[in-house]
Amino acid sequence: MHDLGRKLLRYVSRGLGLESNRIEQSLEELHHSMLMNRYLPCPQPELVLALRSHTDLDVIPLLVNNGVPGLQVLKDGAWITVHSLPGAIVVTMGDQLEVMSNGKYKSPEHRTLANSDSTRYSIASFFEPPPAGLLIAPVPELVNAQDESHFQAVCYRDYLAIFFAKQASGKSVIT
């Protein structure tokens, strides 16, 4: 997963018209963590959320699951269920990449629903800057007279504190 994350960041850099290692170079160091989730069946899934609406605070998250539906993304005010193919890896963008890309890539708001029939398993891989004092800001090459900076630079450590203080609700942290 670590190699895949790094390869995807190269594609993201190229997609932004940058040198292939530019995003990773801006991060100085890329940390990788994983989170494993188990969502048990719920007899009344319409009454609960397995995981409330949020965006991911990292750079690029990757998700593998056991095929049981539950992940939804918010698009144009409506919740859309993500149907993953067997063996597929769901790739999204995190808040730090939205900032670094100056808003060209967006971190999607998403949530997880409970399921009445089956246990849902997921493994999320998160790629993030070092938690110390790295300043996250739009990559300078993406800011010019026609496209000014849409985000203020913030220390990643401070961003984490804000994210967890606001309890990762919706897209409230990045906006």
N, C-alpha and C positions, 0 to 999 in steps of 0.2 A: 504494500500500500504506500510505503514511503517513496519508493521509486515512481509509482504511478502519480502521486501527488506532485512530485518535482517535475515530471514530464508534462502534466497538465498545466502547471505554472508557466512552462516554456511556451505552450500553445496559447495561453492567455496573453502572455507578453507579445507574441507575434500578432495575435488578434487585435491588439491595441496599437500596432504599428511600431513596436519597440523591439530592441534586440532581444533574442530569445531568453537570455538570463536576467533581464532587467528587473522584473518583479522580485525574483528570488534574491538578487543582489541587494535590492532595497531593504530586504528583511534581515540582512546580515547573516542570520542563522534561522533555520526552519525547525521548529519543534513539532513533534508528532505525538498525539495521544489518541487513545481509543476509549469508547464508552459502549458497554454492552447493556442492552435493555431487554427485559422480558415483560410483556404486557399480557396478563392473564385474561381469560374470557370474563366478560361481565354480563350478567343476566339482563341489565337494562342499560345498554351502551349509550342510548340517547340522553342519559342523565349525567354523564361524566365525560371529561376529556382525559385521555391517557397522558397527554403532554400538552400544556396550553400553548397558545400562539406565541411565536417568538422568531427572531432571526438568529443565525449563528454568529458568534462573536469572532470567529477565527478568519483565516484567509480563504481556505477552500476545504469544505467538508465532503467526505465520501461516505455513502451509506449502503450497506448490504443488509438484506432482510430475508426472511424465510418465505416470502411470497404472500403472506397474509396481509390484505389491505389494511390501511390505517393512516398512512401519511397523506396529508393534504396540504396544498399550497394555495395562497390567496392570490387570485388573479382577477383584476377588474371588479373587485368587491365580492367575488364569489369563491367559495371553497371548492377546489378541484382535487379529486382523489388521484394520487399517483399510483398507477398500476405498473409494478416492476416485472420485468421478464425474469425467468429463472436464471440465476447466476449473474444477473445484471448488477452494476454498481451505479447508484444514483449520485450524480455530481451536481452540487450547487455552488454558489458563491457565498462567502461570508462577509460580514460587515467590513473587515479590514481591506478586502479586495474592492469593495464598493468605494471606499475612501481612496485607496491607492489608484484606482482607475478613474478617479474624479467623477464617479457616477455612471460611467459607461457600462459597467457591469453592476447588477443589482443583487443585493442579498434578499432572497425571497422570504416573506413571512410564511411560516408553516406551523402545523400542529399535528398531533397524532390522536386519532380516535380510538376508542375502545371497540372491541369486537365481541359479539355475543357467543360465537361458536368456537373460535380457535385462539390458541396462544400465539402471539406475534413476538418474534425475536428480531432484533436489529443490532448491528454493529456499526457504529459511526466512527470514522477516522477523521481527526481534526488536525489541520496543519496551521500553525500559528507562529507569530513572531516570538522571540525570546521574551519571557515575562518581565525582564528588568526594564531599563529605561529607554527602550527604542521608541523614537518618535514616528508615528504613522501619519502620513500626509499624502495628498495626491503626488504622483510621480511628476517631477518638474516638466518633463517633456510633454505632458498632457494638459498643461496649463499655459494659456496664451491669451492674447487680446480678444480673440473670438470665443474662447472657452475658459473663462476665469475659474478659479478654484471654488468648488462647491462645498468644501469641507475645511474646517480648521484643523491644524495639526494637533494631535493629542498623543501623549505618552501612553503606550499600550497598557502599562500597569494601571494608570488612572482610568483608562477605558474599562478595564476589567472591574474596577471598583464601582464605577457608575452602572455598568451592566448588571452586576449582582445586587446593587442597592435598589435598582428599579425592578428587580426580580424578572428580568428578561421578558417583559411583557410587550407583545406586538413588535412594532418597529420603532418604539419610543426612544431607544438609546441612540440610534444613528441619525435621526432627524432632528 
